[in-house]
Amino acid sequence: MAENITGTLAKFAANLKYEDLPAEVVHETKRGILDLAGLALGSLELDKGRIAVEFSRGIKGTQEASILGTGEKVAVPAAAFANGELMHSMDYNAILPPMYIGPYVTPGTIALAESRKASGKTLITAVAVANEIASRIGVSLGSFRSRAGAPIRSYGVGFDTFGAAAGAGKIMGLDSIKMSDALGLAGYFAPVPCHTKYMNTANNGAMKFGAAGWTAQGGVTAAMLAEMGERGDRSVLDGEYGFWAMNGSQSCNFESITRNLGKEWNLLQAKYKSLPCDGVFQSPCIALMKLVEDNDLKPEEIDRVIVKTELIGMVPQFMIQTIENNVDASMSFAYNIAVVAHRIKVGPTWQMRSTFTNQSILNFMKKVKFEVYPVAEESRRQEIEVQGKPYINRRPSRVEVTARGKVFAQENDYVKWLSVETPGYKATDDDLKAKFRTNAENVLKGKKLAAAIDAIMNLENIRDTNEMVKLLVP
């Protein structure tokens, strides 16, 4: 392999200018920032978010970057940690191939932009670079599922550390050599691939399949050390012993990392979530919503719910019945079905302690049964194995509800905001603004809420990132 991939990515990150970004990339980057900012504000009252804020407050250092939604300033690495955990707490963030990227690579970039008074254009460029580099490296490592649909033995999101470092380095203005150092250091800071262990272990805590806060902090630290002159492994992504081997990956498609870099953007494949739970749950939950609303079904009238869904939806983590914290709430399939049946308002309320300790909801979970849906498995096979897509678009599911002495059934083929290849399913700007309002409503009110949305969606006109961050405080 003649090309030095680490160096190529470093040059791309160091040399890219705002003017080089296509208009649609600028727009999608702002949409992503809006979504993540809302998630951070919406998670302040949740278990995982509250602990992250308390932890970051205790880290001593220069007060230079904000914990979003609080008005408190801490050191940049501490802000990166807190905001990463807040953005990822609800499992409500966008999916960018191969999986979750935004809450890992964006928080540190925003924290540095605030501390260094970077312009909105600089922040947009840095966030775009961060997402693109993480996505390209992640996609090169393959899917977290085998071609047959089962979880592969070793998988994780350590690739996001490279994006976090690149975004931070872009704010700092690192040249290509120091950017290579930042990427080299990031590879050694990357967390172990724990995704498969997490998904195959029930009730295993709140870290999920990789701590977004820790990854964001690691990326920022790597860039800051590189800026100070620390040398990193400038070939960390390359060759037989490169990151793919360090990560336990089965193979690496090296060519895909740099193919048409700067001309084609993975960032444009972002898919947002309309519900605060795992992506596999969304299709059945939407089907049940329609059944409940169309037939005015009350929870106490329902005797049984059969959910027919993808095989991956029945891994041990998704089958948990004990809800100890808001992360368990986001990851329990039966719990989310029960929440839908109780018509709980979509948003942070789904994961508040008052909801996941509601005895009626907990009792309802026992009524929910799951079956593999052959239609979903064949659809996945067609899209992944036959067509070679990086992520499935069609998400068939069927929900059967026994109530009032009869069976109500609803099938669902495509998922709101996730099935973006299908006309009418992609999240519009108005959709994401409404989602932001719901997530932020306990922190921001009235004119300030509107001003925050306007600032983010017109970020290129802001001279100092502090102007945006100040609007994300009550």
C-alpha positions as CSV (number, residue, x, y, z in Angstrom):
1,M,0.0,0.0,0.0
2,A,1.9,3.1,-1.3
3,E,-0.4,5.8,0.0
4,N,0.1,7.0,3.6
5,I,-3.5,7.2,4.7
6,T,-2.8,8.9,8.0
7,G,-0.9,11.7,6.2
8,T,-3.6,12.1,3.5
9,L,-6.3,12.6,6.1
10,A,-4.1,15.0,8.0
11,K,-3.5,17.1,4.9
12,F,-7.2,17.1,4.1
13,A,-8.1,18.2,7.7
14,A,-5.4,20.9,7.9
15,N,-5.9,22.4,4.4
16,L,-9.7,22.3,4.0
17,K,-11.3,25.8,4.0
18,Y,-14.9,26.8,4.6
19,E,-15.1,27.9,1.0
20,D,-14.2,24.3,-0.1
21,L,-17.3,22.9,1.5
22,P,-20.3,22.3,-0.8
23,A,-23.4,24.2,0.3
24,E,-25.3,20.9,1.2
25,V,-22.4,19.9,3.5
26,V,-22.6,23.2,5.3
27,H,-26.3,22.8,5.7
28,E,-26.1,19.2,6.9
29,T,-23.4,20.1,9.4
30,K,-25.6,22.8,10.9
31,R,-28.5,20.4,11.1
32,G,-26.3,18.0,13.0
33,I,-25.1,20.7,15.5
34,L,-28.7,21.7,16.1
35,D,-29.8,18.2,16.8
36,L,-26.9,17.5,19.2
37,A,-27.3,20.8,21.1
38,G,-30.9,20.0,21.7
39,L,-30.0,16.5,23.0
40,A,-27.5,18.0,25.4
41,L,-30.1,20.3,26.9
42,G,-32.7,17.5,27.0
43,S,-30.4,15.2,28.9
44,L,-29.5,17.5,31.8
45,E,-32.2,15.9,34.0
46,L,-31.5,12.3,33.1
47,D,-29.3,10.0,35.1
48,K,-26.3,9.7,32.7
49,G,-26.3,13.5,31.9
50,R,-26.5,14.5,35.6
51,I,-23.6,12.3,36.6
52,A,-21.5,13.6,33.7
53,V,-22.1,17.2,34.7
54,E,-21.2,16.5,38.3
55,F,-18.0,14.7,37.3
56,S,-16.9,17.5,35.0
57,R,-17.5,20.2,37.6
58,G,-15.0,18.4,39.8
59,I,-12.2,18.6,37.2
60,K,-10.0,21.6,38.2
61,G,-8.6,23.8,35.5
62,T,-9.1,26.9,33.5
63,Q,-12.8,27.9,33.1
64,E,-12.9,28.3,29.4
65,A,-15.6,26.2,27.9
66,S,-19.3,25.7,28.8
67,I,-21.2,22.7,29.9
68,L,-24.2,23.3,27.6
69,G,-27.4,24.3,29.2
70,T,-25.8,25.2,32.6
71,G,-23.9,28.4,32.2
72,E,-21.0,26.8,34.0
73,K,-17.5,26.9,32.5
74,V,-14.8,24.2,33.0
75,A,-11.6,23.2,31.2
76,V,-11.9,22.2,27.6
77,P,-11.4,18.5,28.1
78,A,-13.9,18.5,30.9
79,A,-16.5,20.3,28.8
80,A,-15.9,17.8,26.0
81,F,-16.6,15.0,28.4
82,A,-19.8,16.5,29.9
83,N,-21.2,17.5,26.5
84,G,-20.4,14.2,24.8
85,E,-22.2,12.3,27.5
86,L,-25.2,14.7,27.4
87,M,-25.4,14.4,23.6
88,H,-25.4,10.6,23.7
89,S,-27.4,10.0,26.9
90,M,-30.8,9.4,25.2
91,D,-29.7,7.4,22.2
92,Y,-31.6,10.0,20.2
93,N,-28.7,11.2,18.0
94,A,-28.3,10.8,14.2
95,I,-26.9,7.7,12.6
96,L,-24.0,8.3,10.1
97,P,-22.4,5.3,8.5
98,P,-21.3,3.0,10.0
99,M,-23.2,4.0,13.2
100,Y,-22.9,6.8,15.8
101,I,-20.5,9.7,15.2
102,G,-21.8,13.1,16.1
103,P,-21.8,13.0,19.9
104,Y,-18.3,11.6,19.9
105,V,-16.6,14.1,17.6
106,T,-18.7,17.3,18.0
107,P,-18.6,18.2,21.7
108,G,-14.8,18.7,21.9
109,T,-14.8,20.7,18.7
110,I,-17.5,23.1,20.1
111,A,-15.6,23.4,23.4
112,L,-12.4,24.4,21.7
113,A,-14.2,26.8,19.3
114,E,-15.7,28.5,22.3
115,S,-12.5,28.8,24.3
116,R,-10.6,30.1,21.3
117,K,-13.4,32.4,20.0
118,A,-13.5,30.7,16.7
119,S,-15.9,31.9,14.0
120,G,-19.0,30.0,13.0
121,K,-17.4,29.2,9.6
122,T,-14.4,27.7,11.4
123,L,-16.7,25.6,13.6
124,I,-18.7,24.4,10.7
125,T,-15.5,23.4,8.8
126,A,-14.1,21.6,11.8
127,V,-17.3,19.7,12.6
128,A,-17.6,18.6,8.9
129,V,-14.0,17.4,8.9
130,A,-14.5,15.5,12.2
131,N,-17.6,13.7,11.0
132,E,-16.2,12.9,7.6
133,I,-12.9,11.4,8.9
134,A,-14.6,9.4,11.6
135,S,-17.1,8.0,9.1
136,R,-14.6,7.1,6.5
137,I,-12.4,5.2,9.0
138,G,-15.4,3.5,10.5
139,V,-16.8,2.4,7.2
140,S,-13.5,0.9,6.2
141,L,-13.6,-1.4,9.2
142,G,-16.9,-3.0,8.0
143,S,-20.3,-3.4,9.8
144,F,-21.0,-4.4,13.3
145,R,-23.0,-7.2,11.8
146,S,-21.9,-10.2,9.7
147,R,-23.4,-10.6,6.3
148,A,-25.8,-13.0,7.9
149,G,-27.0,-10.3,10.3
150,A,-25.4,-11.5,13.6
151,P,-23.1,-9.2,15.6
152,I,-19.4,-9.8,14.7
153,R,-17.1,-10.8,17.5
154,S,-15.1,-7.6,17.8
155,Y,-16.5,-4.2,17.1
156,G,-16.4,-0.7,18.6
157,V,-16.5,3.0,17.9
158,G,-12.9,3.8,18.6
159,F,-12.7,5.2,15.0
160,D,-14.6,8.2,16.4
161,T,-11.5,9.3,18.3
162,F,-9.8,10.2,15.0
163,G,-12.7,12.5,14.1
164,A,-12.7,14.1,17.5
165,A,-8.9,14.8,17.2
166,A,-9.3,16.1,13.6
167,G,-12.1,18.5,14.6
168,A,-10.2,19.8,17.5
169,G,-7.0,20.2,15.5
170,K,-8.9,22.1,12.8
171,I,-10.0,24.7,15.4
172,M,-6.4,25.0,16.6
173,G,-5.2,25.5,13.0
174,L,-2.7,22.6,13.2
175,D,-0.6,22.1,10.1
176,S,-0.5,18.8,8.3
177,I,2.4,17.4,10.3
178,K,0.9,18.3,13.7
179,M,-2.5,17.0,12.5
180,S,-0.7,13.7,11.7
181,D,0.6,13.7,15.2
182,A,-2.9,14.4,16.6
183,L,-4.3,11.5,14.6
184,G,-1.4,9.2,15.7
185,L,-2.0,10.0,19.3
186,A,-5.8,9.6,18.9
187,G,-5.3,6.0,17.7
188,Y,-3.5,5.2,20.9
189,F,-6.3,6.9,23.0
190,A,-9.1,5.1,21.2
191,P,-11.3,2.9,23.5
192,V,-11.3,-0.9,23.1
193,P,-14.0,-2.3,20.8
194,C,-16.7,-3.1,23.3
195,H,-19.9,-2.8,21.2
196,T,-20.4,-6.6,20.8
197,K,-19.8,-7.3,24.5
198,Y,-22.3,-4.6,25.4
199,M,-25.0,-5.8,23.1
200,N,-24.7,-9.4,24.3
201,T,-24.8,-8.6,28.0
202,A,-28.0,-7.6,29.8
203,N,-28.1,-4.8,32.3
204,N,-24.4,-4.0,32.0
205,G,-24.4,-0.4,33.1
206,A,-24.7,3.0,31.5
207,M,-21.5,3.3,29.4
208,K,-23.3,1.9,26.3
209,F,-21.1,0.6,23.5
210,G,-18.5,3.3,24.0
211,A,-18.5,6.5,26.2
212,A,-19.0,9.5,23.9
213,G,-17.6,11.8,26.6
214,W,-14.4,9.8,27.0
215,T,-13.9,9.7,23.3
216,A,-14.5,13.4,22.8
217,Q,-12.1,14.1,25.7
218,G,-9.5,11.8,24.2
219,G,-9.7,13.4,20.8
220,V,-9.3,16.9,22.3
221,T,-6.4,15.8,24.4
222,A,-4.6,14.3,21.4
223,A,-4.9,17.5,19.5
224,M,-3.8,19.6,22.4
225,L,-0.7,17.4,23.0
226,A,0.1,17.6,19.3
227,E,-0.1,21.4,19.3
228,M,2.4,21.4,22.2
229,G,4.8,19.3,20.2
230,E,4.2,15.7,21.2
231,R,4.9,13.3,18.4
232,G,2.2,10.8,17.5
233,D,2.3,7.6,15.3
234,R,2.1,9.2,11.9
235,S,1.3,5.9,10.2
236,V,-1.4,4.8,12.8
237,L,-4.0,4.0,10.1
238,D,-1.6,2.3,7.7
239,G,-0.4,-1.2,7.0
240,E,-0.5,-4.6,8.5
241,Y,-0.4,-3.4,12.1
242,G,-2.5,-0.3,11.7
243,F,-5.6,0.8,13.6
244,W,-7.8,-1.9,12.0
245,A,-5.6,-4.6,13.5
246,M,-5.3,-2.7,16.8
247,N,-9.1,-2.5,16.8
248,G,-9.6,-6.3,16.3
249,S,-11.3,-5.7,12.9
250,Q,-11.5,-8.6,10.5
251,S,-10.3,-6.5,7.6
252,C,-9.8,-3.0,6.3
253,N,-10.9,-1.4,3.0
254,F,-8.1,1.1,2.9
255,E,-9.1,2.6,-0.5
256,S,-12.5,3.7,0.9
257,I,-10.9,5.9,3.5
258,T,-9.5,8.4,1.0
259,R,-11.5,7.7,-2.2
260,N,-12.8,11.1,-3.6
261,L,-11.9,12.7,-0.3
262,G,-13.3,16.3,-0.3
263,K,-15.5,15.5,-3.4
264,E,-17.9,13.0,-2.0
265,W,-19.1,13.4,1.6
266,N,-20.3,10.6,3.8
267,L,-21.7,13.3,6.0
268,L,-24.7,13.7,3.6
269,Q,-25.9,10.2,4.6
270,A,-26.9,11.3,8.1
271,K,-30.2,9.8,9.3
272,Y,-31.9,11.3,12.3
273,K,-34.1,9.6,15.0
274,S,-37.7,10.7,15.6
275,L,-37.8,8.6,18.8
276,P,-35.4,8.4,21.8
277,C,-34.4,4.8,21.5
278,D,-32.3,2.4,19.5
279,G,-32.9,2.5,15.7
280,V,-34.1,-1.1,15.6
281,F,-37.0,-0.2,17.9
282,Q,-38.3,2.7,15.7
283,S,-40.3,0.8,13.1
284,P,-42.3,-1.3,15.6
285,C,-42.8,1.6,17.9
286,I,-44.2,3.7,15.1
287,A,-46.5,0.8,14.0
288,L,-47.8,0.6,17.6
289,M,-48.3,4.3,17.8
290,K,-50.6,4.1,14.8
291,L,-52.6,1.2,16.3
292,V,-53.0,2.9,19.7
293,E,-54.1,6.2,18.2
294,D,-56.3,4.9,15.4
295,N,-58.2,2.6,17.8
296,D,-57.9,4.7,20.9
297,L,-56.5,1.7,22.8
298,K,-55.8,2.2,26.5
299,P,-52.9,0.3,28.2
300,E,-55.3,-1.5,30.6
301,E,-57.3,-2.8,27.6
302,I,-54.3,-4.4,26.0
303,D,-53.7,-8.1,27.0
304,R,-50.7,-8.8,24.8
305,V,-48.4,-7.3,22.2
306,I,-46.4,-9.4,19.7
307,V,-43.6,-7.5,18.0
308,K,-42.2,-9.1,14.8
309,T,-38.9,-7.5,14.0
310,E,-35.3,-8.0,12.9
311,L,-33.2,-10.7,14.5
312,I,-30.7,-8.1,15.7
313,G,-33.5,-6.7,17.8
314,M,-33.4,-9.7,20.2
315,V,-29.8,-9.5,21.4
316,P,-29.6,-9.8,25.3
317,Q,-29.2,-6.0,25.8
318,F,-32.5,-5.2,24.0
319,M,-34.4,-7.9,25.9
320,I,-33.8,-6.5,29.4
321,Q,-36.8,-6.2,31.8
322,T,-35.1,-4.4,34.7
323,I,-34.7,-0.6,34.2
324,E,-32.2,1.0,36.5
325,N,-31.3,4.2,34.7
326,N,-32.1,6.1,31.6
327,V,-29.7,4.1,29.4
328,D,-31.5,0.9,30.3
329,A,-34.7,2.7,29.3
330,S,-33.3,3.6,25.9
331,M,-32.1,0.0,25.3
332,S,-35.0,-2.1,26.5
333,F,-37.3,-3.0,23.6
334,A,-40.2,-4.0,25.9
335,Y,-39.9,-0.8,27.9
336,N,-40.2,1.4,24.8
337,I,-43.2,-0.5,23.5
338,A,-44.8,0.0,26.9
339,V,-44.0,3.7,26.8
340,V,-45.7,4.0,23.4
341,A,-48.7,2.1,24.7
342,H,-49.0,4.7,27.5
343,R,-48.8,7.6,25.0
344,I,-45.9,9.3,26.8
345,K,-44.8,12.5,25.1
346,V,-41.9,11.8,22.7
347,G,-38.7,13.3,24.1
348,P,-36.7,13.3,27.3
349,T,-39.8,12.3,29.3
350,W,-39.4,8.7,27.9
351,Q,-36.3,8.3,30.0
352,M,-37.0,10.3,33.1
353,R,-37.0,8.4,36.4
354,S,-40.6,9.2,37.0
355,T,-41.4,7.3,33.7
356,F,-39.2,4.3,34.1
357,T,-40.4,3.7,37.6
358,N,-44.0,4.0,36.7
359,Q,-45.5,0.7,37.8
360,S,-48.1,0.6,35.1
361,I,-45.3,0.8,32.4
362,L,-43.2,-1.9,34.2
363,N,-46.2,-4.2,34.4
364,F,-47.0,-3.7,30.8
365,M,-43.5,-4.8,29.7
366,K,-44.5,-8.4,30.7
367,K,-47.2,-8.4,28.1
368,V,-44.7,-7.8,25.2
369,K,-43.4,-10.8,23.2
370,F,-40.9,-10.8,20.3
371,E,-40.6,-12.9,17.2
372,V,-38.2,-12.8,14.2
373,Y,-39.9,-11.3,11.2
374,P,-38.9,-13.1,8.0
375,V,-39.8,-10.1,5.9
376,A,-37.3,-8.0,7.8
377,E,-34.6,-10.5,7.5
378,E,-35.1,-11.0,3.7
379,S,-35.2,-7.2,3.2
380,R,-31.9,-6.8,5.2
381,R,-30.3,-9.6,3.1
382,Q,-31.4,-7.9,-0.2
383,E,-30.0,-4.5,0.8
384,I,-26.8,-5.6,2.6
385,E,-25.7,-8.8,0.8
386,V,-27.2,-8.3,-2.7
387,Q,-27.1,-4.6,-3.2
388,G,-24.1,-3.9,-0.9
389,K,-25.6,-0.9,0.9
390,P,-23.7,0.4,4.0
391,Y,-27.0,0.7,6.0
392,I,-30.5,-0.7,5.5
393,N,-33.2,1.7,4.4
394,R,-36.3,-0.5,4.6
395,R,-37.2,-1.6,8.1
396,P,-40.2,-3.9,7.9
397,S,-42.0,-4.8,11.2
398,R,-45.4,-6.1,12.3
399,V,-47.1,-5.5,15.6
400,E,-50.1,-7.5,16.8
401,V,-52.1,-6.2,19.7
402,T,-54.7,-8.4,21.5
403,A,-57.3,-6.1,23.2
404,R,-61.1,-6.0,23.6
405,G,-61.4,-9.6,22.6
406,K,-59.8,-9.2,19.2
407,V,-56.4,-8.8,17.5
408,F,-55.4,-5.4,16.0
409,A,-52.4,-5.6,13.5
410,Q,-50.2,-3.0,11.9
411,E,-47.3,-3.4,9.5
412,N,-44.6,-0.8,8.9
413,D,-42.2,-0.8,6.0
414,Y,-40.2,2.4,6.3
415,V,-39.2,4.5,9.2
416,K,-39.7,8.2,9.8
417,W,-36.3,10.1,9.3
418,L,-34.3,6.8,9.0
419,S,-35.5,5.6,5.6
420,V,-33.9,8.6,3.8
421,E,-33.7,6.9,0.4
422,T,-37.5,6.9,0.3
423,P,-39.2,10.1,-0.7
424,G,-41.0,11.8,2.2
425,Y,-39.1,10.1,5.0
426,K,-36.1,12.4,5.4
427,A,-36.2,14.8,8.4
428,T,-36.8,18.3,7.2
429,D,-35.3,21.4,8.8
430,D,-38.7,22.1,10.4
431,D,-38.7,18.5,11.8
432,L,-35.3,19.0,13.5
433,K,-36.3,22.5,14.8
434,A,-39.4,20.9,16.4
435,K,-37.3,18.2,17.9
436,F,-34.9,20.8,19.3
437,R,-37.8,22.7,20.9
438,T,-39.1,19.6,22.6
439,N,-35.6,18.6,23.9
440,A,-34.7,22.2,25.0
441,E,-38.1,23.3,26.4
442,N,-37.1,22.7,30.1
443,V,-34.0,24.9,29.6
444,L,-34.8,27.6,27.1
445,K,-38.0,29.6,26.8
446,G,-39.7,31.9,24.3
447,K,-37.4,34.3,22.4
448,K,-34.2,32.7,23.6
449,L,-35.3,29.3,22.3
450,A,-36.1,30.8,18.9
451,A,-32.8,32.7,18.9
452,A,-30.8,29.6,19.6
453,I,-32.3,27.8,16.6
454,D,-31.7,30.8,14.4
455,A,-28.1,31.2,15.6
456,I,-27.2,27.5,14.8
457,M,-29.0,27.5,11.5
458,N,-27.1,30.6,10.5
459,L,-23.9,29.7,12.2
460,E,-21.7,30.9,9.2
461,N,-22.7,34.5,10.1
462,I,-21.4,34.3,13.7
463,R,-18.0,35.8,14.3
464,D,-17.4,34.2,17.7
465,T,-18.8,30.8,18.8
466,N,-19.5,32.2,22.2
467,E,-22.4,34.0,20.7
468,M,-24.1,30.7,19.9
469,V,-23.1,29.0,23.2
470,K,-24.5,31.9,25.3
471,L,-27.9,31.2,23.7
472,L,-27.9,27.6,25.0
473,V,-28.1,28.8,28.6
474,P,-31.3,29.3,30.6
